[in-house]
């Protein structure tokens, strides 16, 4: 029969070797996973720090995604606005070339160029991004911002044909996008950038300007009572003077200035996004590096510890067998 002292030694030895085996198993798991912590209880302080770093990295990753969205939106608008400037510049060159009492063929040609400029700008005003959003509609982005309407004369509603039309139209397209509510994206905590512009702030009254001048040029280059080639010209009261050309040119230059303001805003926003991207990525990489180092296992150190513990377990097993005269594995 085993004495009480021997029994106590026996039980404590069994518990100790069992714990050593559990520790060895955990070290093997760590080596396999490459992580210092398999669960928070392995290192409570480090686990708490790792959780904070993980939350910080997740938030920064979201801002990186927002910055990319802002970058793409601004790039898309920048390309579109460049096309708007090109169309306006071409229209300006056409207007500058128009002279009252000019050769009829030249006036026909100018009228065609003005119509082409109108159509091009109308198309650009309804530009959609890759998600199908109208970029000049503000936060009403799924609704086409510009639609054509029956021209509205300055004097009021247009009379039905064949009553002569007045000499000036105040609306030839209708803007139905948002009147406020440009789109913004948060690129850093508390820092938003504007990534779109409302149509009226870009195009002004360019459609009416081009339409009215085109009508004047058509009338000046043809007999409005006999030439059926230009819809709306027959019986209207349009005439063309140098003052009309100068007014159209001034209106177009005003729109070009508005486009310049938009271009400057886009450039400033792009600089903001670029700066935010550099800062956010730098801090994100720092978070990830610290997080990696915090939970990255030193494989060489872990292997040395594993070998040391295995050696200690084997020595304890041999001592146990010698002391008890029993086979360890009869009791495990």
Buried (B, 14 or more C-beta within 10 A) or exposed (E): EEEEEEEEBBEEBBEBBEEBBEBBEBBEEBBEEEBBBEEEEBBEEBBEBBEEBBEBBEBBBEBBEBBBBBBBBBEBBBEBBEBBBEBBBBBBEBBEEBBBEBEEEBBBBBBBBBBBBBEBBBEBBBBBBEEEBBBBBBBBBEEEBBEEEEBBBEEEEBEEEEEEBBBBBBBBBEBBBBEEBBBBBBBBEEEBBBBBBBBBBBBBBBBBBBBBBBBBBBBBBBEBEEEEEBEBBBEBEBEBEEEBBEBBBEBBEBBBEBBEEBBEBBEEBBEBBEBBBEBBBEBBEBBBEBBEEBBEBEEEEBEEBBEEBBEBBEEBBEEBEEEBEEEBEEEE
